[in-house]
């Protein structure tokens, strides 16, 4: 995890010298070793994370709760900290062992929301060019809608077990507020995730500007998560931890999703146009989506050569195929690894 501080408890090396005061307690390092798990400590949040397979269990000395997979708070006996060593009561250790033993549900991407930008009264960017004596207009709202519909068909054919949504399926205007809100309202089961794909076309005063790019939120940006179901009812000492962790996981997964889509676009179109890379920005639709989210710029409608390609259905089908391949790569990673917690 690139941006998460990883250090080891100094007292782990001294654990053989520390003994619990009560025979019903177990020292944390001995416990994680017994269950074949690992322990990670984050000093700035004063928490430890027990990691085993697809489970992440957050503990905090002095508290009487643990947090499972950054979402579910579970009451336990107070977690002790004495002489530089963390101790769990036997009952708490049994609860954690039981969680790990019973956790067999795989993480999966259950839904994908595709958001064709603009629409209706909002045409987005546009370019007008004279071709064979006729003026041809290329509008962003048309390009991204066709691409999104093709992408939806590809995803539905390959992933019949997943729900694939469009924010709009025709030339309809949808407000910026409503687009991510649609995704945030989609109900998910435990260990299920949704990803948000916003599709756009670019424009520039420089007619030579060209190429594709994929945007995600800056690493330091914090989404507003305190009104989500798993956070809003939590006490003051728990809610910030949950919000911080969820933000961190969503950001990391967004970066990964962006990179995988960009790689596939580059494989298919890198020799044809410019790969402008992954970029960071607090786009409204991305920052308000409480999930991994990216914004894709397909190309420049103000560049004549690129606009002519974007006006052709055959090209848009190829573009949608590249985006589909990137999403598929992400899904494979997500569902074979530990989901947001890897």
C-alpha positions as CSV (number, residue, x, y, z in Angstrom):
1,X,0.0,0.0,0.0
2,X,2.1,2.9,-1.4
3,X,0.8,5.8,0.7
4,X,0.1,4.0,3.9
5,X,2.8,4.1,6.6
6,X,4.0,0.6,7.2
7,X,6.1,0.0,10.3
8,X,6.5,-2.8,12.8
9,X,5.7,-2.7,16.5
10,X,9.1,-2.3,18.2
11,X,7.7,-4.3,21.1
12,X,7.2,-7.3,18.8
13,X,10.9,-8.0,19.2
14,X,10.5,-7.8,22.9
15,X,7.3,-9.8,23.1
16,X,9.1,-12.8,24.6
17,X,10.0,-10.6,27.6
18,X,6.5,-9.4,28.3
19,X,3.9,-11.6,30.0
20,X,0.2,-10.9,30.5
21,X,-0.9,-10.1,33.9
22,X,-4.0,-12.4,33.5
23,X,-4.0,-15.9,32.2
24,X,-7.1,-15.1,30.2
25,X,-5.2,-12.6,28.1
26,X,-3.1,-13.2,25.0
27,X,-0.3,-11.0,23.7
28,X,-1.2,-9.6,20.3
29,X,1.9,-10.8,18.4
30,X,1.5,-14.4,19.7
31,X,-2.1,-14.3,18.7
32,X,-1.6,-13.2,15.1
33,X,1.2,-15.7,14.7
34,X,-1.1,-18.4,16.0
35,X,-3.8,-17.6,13.4
36,X,-1.2,-17.2,10.6
37,X,-2.1,-13.5,10.2
38,X,0.1,-10.4,10.0
39,X,0.0,-7.3,12.1
40,X,0.5,-3.7,10.9
41,X,0.7,-0.7,13.1
42,X,-0.2,2.9,12.1
43,X,1.2,5.2,14.8
44,X,-0.5,8.4,13.5
45,X,-3.9,6.8,14.0
46,X,-2.8,4.7,16.9
47,X,-4.4,1.6,15.5
48,X,-3.3,-1.9,14.6
49,X,-4.6,-3.9,11.6
50,X,-4.7,-7.7,11.7
51,X,-4.5,-8.9,8.1
52,X,-5.5,-12.4,7.1
53,X,-6.6,-13.4,3.6
54,X,-9.4,-11.0,2.6
55,X,-10.0,-9.7,6.1
56,X,-8.7,-6.6,7.8
57,X,-9.5,-6.2,11.5
58,X,-8.7,-2.8,13.1
59,X,-7.9,-2.7,16.8
60,X,-7.2,0.3,19.0
61,X,-5.7,0.0,22.5
62,X,-8.1,1.4,25.2
63,X,-11.2,0.8,23.1
64,X,-13.9,-1.9,23.4
65,X,-14.5,-2.4,19.7
66,X,-12.8,-3.8,16.5
67,X,-13.6,-2.8,13.0
68,X,-14.0,-5.5,10.3
69,X,-12.9,-4.6,6.8
70,X,-13.2,-0.9,7.5
71,X,-17.0,-1.1,7.6
72,X,-18.4,-3.1,10.5
73,X,-17.8,-2.2,14.2
74,X,-18.0,-5.2,16.5
75,X,-18.1,-4.9,20.3
76,X,-15.3,-6.7,22.2
77,X,-13.6,-6.5,25.6
78,X,-11.4,-3.5,26.2
79,X,-8.1,-3.9,24.4
80,X,-5.3,-3.5,26.9
81,X,-1.9,-1.8,26.5
82,X,0.7,-2.4,29.2
83,X,4.5,-2.0,29.2
84,X,4.5,-1.4,25.4
85,X,2.5,-4.5,24.6
86,X,-1.1,-4.9,23.4
87,X,-3.2,-7.7,24.9
88,X,-6.5,-9.2,23.9
89,X,-8.8,-11.1,26.3
90,X,-9.4,-14.7,25.4
91,X,-13.0,-13.8,24.5
92,X,-11.8,-11.0,22.1
93,X,-9.3,-13.4,20.6
94,X,-12.0,-16.0,20.1
95,X,-14.2,-13.4,18.4
96,X,-11.5,-12.4,15.9
97,X,-10.6,-16.1,15.3
98,X,-14.3,-16.8,14.6
99,X,-14.6,-13.9,12.2
100,X,-11.6,-15.1,10.2
101,X,-12.8,-18.7,10.2
102,X,-16.3,-17.9,9.0
103,X,-15.3,-15.3,6.5
104,X,-15.5,-17.1,3.2
105,X,-17.4,-14.6,1.1
106,X,-15.3,-13.3,-1.7
107,X,-15.0,-9.6,-2.5
108,X,-16.6,-8.8,-5.8
109,X,-17.5,-5.9,-8.1
110,X,-21.3,-6.2,-8.1
111,X,-22.2,-3.1,-10.1
112,X,-20.7,-0.6,-12.6
113,X,-22.1,2.8,-13.3
114,X,-21.1,4.4,-16.6
115,X,-21.7,8.1,-16.8
116,X,-21.7,9.6,-20.3
117,X,-20.9,13.3,-19.7
118,X,-23.1,16.2,-20.6
119,X,-26.4,15.6,-22.6
120,X,-29.5,17.4,-23.5
121,X,-29.1,21.2,-23.3
122,X,-25.5,20.7,-22.4
123,X,-23.5,19.6,-25.5
124,X,-20.1,19.6,-23.8
125,X,-17.1,20.4,-26.0
126,X,-17.6,20.6,-29.8
127,X,-15.6,20.9,-32.9
128,X,-16.7,21.9,-36.4
129,X,-14.6,21.1,-39.5
130,X,-15.0,21.3,-43.3
131,X,-14.7,17.9,-44.9
132,X,-15.2,17.5,-48.7
133,X,-17.0,20.8,-48.9
134,X,-19.3,20.1,-46.0
135,X,-19.1,21.2,-42.3
136,X,-19.1,18.4,-39.8
137,X,-19.8,19.1,-36.2
138,X,-18.5,16.6,-33.5
139,X,-20.2,17.1,-30.1
140,X,-18.9,15.6,-26.9
141,X,-22.3,14.5,-25.6
142,X,-22.9,12.4,-28.8
143,X,-19.4,10.8,-28.7
144,X,-19.5,9.8,-25.1
145,X,-23.1,8.5,-25.2
146,X,-22.3,6.1,-28.1
147,X,-19.1,4.9,-26.4
148,X,-20.9,4.4,-23.1
149,X,-23.7,2.3,-24.7
150,X,-21.1,0.1,-26.5
151,X,-19.2,-0.3,-23.2
152,X,-22.4,-1.3,-21.4
153,X,-23.2,-4.0,-23.9
154,X,-19.7,-5.4,-23.6
155,X,-19.8,-5.5,-19.8
156,X,-23.3,-7.0,-19.8
157,X,-22.3,-9.8,-22.2
158,X,-19.2,-10.7,-20.2
159,X,-20.5,-10.2,-16.7
160,X,-24.1,-11.3,-16.5
161,X,-23.7,-11.5,-12.7
162,X,-23.1,-7.8,-12.4
163,X,-25.5,-4.9,-12.7
164,X,-24.4,-2.4,-15.3
165,X,-26.0,1.1,-15.2
166,X,-25.9,4.2,-17.4
167,X,-26.7,7.6,-15.9
168,X,-28.3,8.4,-19.3
169,X,-29.2,6.2,-22.2
170,X,-30.3,9.0,-24.6
171,X,-29.8,12.8,-25.2
172,X,-31.0,13.7,-21.7
173,X,-29.7,16.4,-19.4
174,X,-28.7,15.2,-15.9
175,X,-27.3,17.5,-13.3
176,X,-23.8,17.1,-11.9
177,X,-25.2,16.4,-8.5
178,X,-27.4,13.6,-9.7
179,X,-24.8,11.6,-11.6
180,X,-22.7,10.4,-8.6
181,X,-25.8,10.3,-6.5
182,X,-27.2,7.6,-8.7
183,X,-24.1,5.5,-8.0
184,X,-24.2,6.3,-4.2
185,X,-27.8,5.0,-4.1
186,X,-27.2,1.6,-5.5
187,X,-27.6,-1.0,-2.8
188,X,-24.8,-3.4,-2.2
189,X,-24.4,-6.5,-0.1
190,X,-21.6,-7.1,2.3
191,X,-18.2,-7.5,0.5
192,X,-19.7,-6.1,-2.7
193,X,-18.4,-3.0,-4.5
194,X,-19.4,-0.6,-7.3
195,X,-17.1,1.3,-9.6
196,X,-17.9,4.6,-11.3
197,X,-16.7,5.4,-14.9
198,X,-17.3,8.9,-16.2
199,X,-16.6,9.3,-19.9
200,X,-15.8,12.6,-21.6
201,X,-14.1,14.1,-24.7
202,X,-11.6,16.9,-24.5
203,X,-11.2,20.4,-26.0
204,X,-8.4,22.9,-26.3
205,X,-7.7,26.3,-27.8
206,X,-4.6,24.7,-29.3
207,X,-6.0,22.8,-32.3
208,X,-2.9,20.5,-32.2
209,X,-3.7,19.1,-28.8
210,X,-4.6,15.4,-29.0
211,X,-4.6,12.2,-27.0
212,X,-6.4,10.3,-24.3
213,X,-6.0,10.6,-20.5
214,X,-7.6,9.1,-17.3
215,X,-8.2,11.2,-14.2
216,X,-8.7,10.2,-10.6
217,X,-8.8,12.1,-7.3
218,X,-5.6,13.4,-5.7
219,X,-4.3,11.1,-3.1
220,X,-4.8,13.7,-0.3
221,X,-8.4,14.6,-1.2
222,X,-11.0,13.4,1.4
223,X,-14.4,12.6,0.1
224,X,-17.3,13.5,2.4
225,X,-18.2,10.1,3.9
226,X,-19.6,11.0,7.3
227,X,-23.2,10.5,6.2
228,X,-22.7,7.0,4.8
229,X,-24.5,4.1,6.4
230,X,-21.4,2.6,8.1
231,X,-20.2,5.9,9.5
232,X,-23.0,8.3,10.4
233,X,-24.1,6.3,13.4
234,X,-20.7,5.7,14.8
235,X,-19.3,7.5,17.9
236,X,-16.9,10.4,17.6
237,X,-13.8,8.2,18.2
238,X,-14.7,5.7,15.5
239,X,-16.2,7.7,12.6
240,X,-12.9,9.6,11.7
241,X,-11.0,6.3,11.5
242,X,-13.6,4.7,9.2
243,X,-13.8,7.8,7.0
244,X,-10.1,8.1,6.7
245,X,-9.6,4.4,5.8
246,X,-12.5,4.3,3.3
247,X,-11.1,7.4,1.6
248,X,-7.7,5.8,1.4
249,X,-9.0,2.6,0.0
250,X,-11.2,4.3,-2.6
251,X,-8.3,6.5,-3.7
252,X,-5.9,3.6,-4.1
253,X,-8.4,1.5,-6.1
254,X,-9.3,4.6,-8.3
255,X,-5.6,5.0,-9.1
256,X,-5.3,1.3,-10.0
257,X,-8.5,1.4,-12.1
258,X,-7.2,4.5,-14.0
259,X,-3.9,2.9,-14.7
260,X,-5.4,-0.3,-16.0
261,X,-7.8,1.6,-18.4
262,X,-5.0,3.8,-19.6
263,X,-2.7,0.8,-20.3
264,X,-5.4,-0.8,-22.5
265,X,-6.1,2.5,-24.3
266,X,-2.4,2.8,-24.9
267,X,-2.1,-0.7,-26.3
268,X,-4.8,0.0,-28.9
269,X,-4.2,3.7,-29.6
270,X,-0.8,4.7,-28.3
271,X,0.7,4.6,-31.8
272,X,-2.2,6.5,-33.3
273,X,-2.4,9.4,-30.8
274,X,-0.8,10.7,-27.6
275,X,-1.0,8.9,-24.3
276,X,-1.4,11.9,-21.9
277,X,-1.2,9.6,-18.8
278,X,-3.1,9.4,-15.6
279,X,-3.8,12.8,-13.9
280,X,-5.2,14.1,-10.6
281,X,-8.1,16.5,-10.2
282,X,-11.1,17.0,-8.0
283,X,-13.7,16.7,-10.7
284,X,-17.2,17.1,-9.2
285,X,-18.6,13.8,-10.4
286,X,-15.5,11.9,-9.2
287,X,-15.1,13.6,-5.8
288,X,-18.8,12.9,-4.9
289,X,-18.7,9.2,-5.8
290,X,-18.2,7.1,-2.7
291,X,-16.4,4.4,-4.5
292,X,-13.5,3.9,-6.9
293,X,-14.1,6.4,-9.6
294,X,-12.3,7.7,-12.7
295,X,-12.9,10.2,-15.5
296,X,-11.8,9.2,-19.0
297,X,-11.1,11.8,-21.7
298,X,-11.3,9.9,-25.1
299,X,-9.6,12.6,-27.2
300,X,-9.9,16.1,-28.5
301,X,-12.9,17.1,-30.5
302,X,-11.1,20.4,-31.3
303,X,-8.3,18.4,-33.2
304,X,-9.6,17.7,-36.7
305,X,-7.9,14.4,-37.2
306,X,-9.0,13.1,-33.7
307,X,-12.5,14.5,-34.1
308,X,-13.0,12.7,-37.3
309,X,-12.0,9.4,-35.6
310,X,-14.4,10.2,-32.7
311,X,-17.2,10.7,-35.2
312,X,-16.9,7.2,-36.5
313,X,-18.9,4.4,-34.8
314,X,-16.2,1.8,-35.7
315,X,-13.6,3.8,-33.7
316,X,-15.9,4.3,-30.8
317,X,-16.5,0.6,-30.6
318,X,-12.7,0.1,-30.5
319,X,-12.4,2.7,-27.7
320,X,-15.2,1.0,-25.7
321,X,-13.4,-2.3,-26.1
322,X,-10.2,-0.9,-24.7
323,X,-12.0,0.6,-21.7
324,X,-13.8,-2.6,-21.2
325,X,-10.5,-4.5,-21.2
326,X,-9.1,-2.1,-18.6
327,X,-12.2,-2.5,-16.4
328,X,-12.0,-6.3,-16.8
329,X,-8.4,-6.3,-15.7
330,X,-9.4,-4.3,-12.6
331,X,-12.2,-6.7,-11.8
332,X,-9.9,-9.7,-12.1
333,X,-7.4,-8.0,-9.7
334,X,-10.1,-7.0,-7.3
335,X,-11.9,-10.3,-7.1
336,X,-8.8,-12.4,-6.9
337,X,-7.1,-10.2,-4.3
338,X,-8.4,-8.7,-1.1
339,X,-10.6,-6.1,-2.7
340,X,-10.2,-2.6,-1.3
341,X,-7.9,-3.9,1.4
342,X,-5.0,-5.0,-0.8
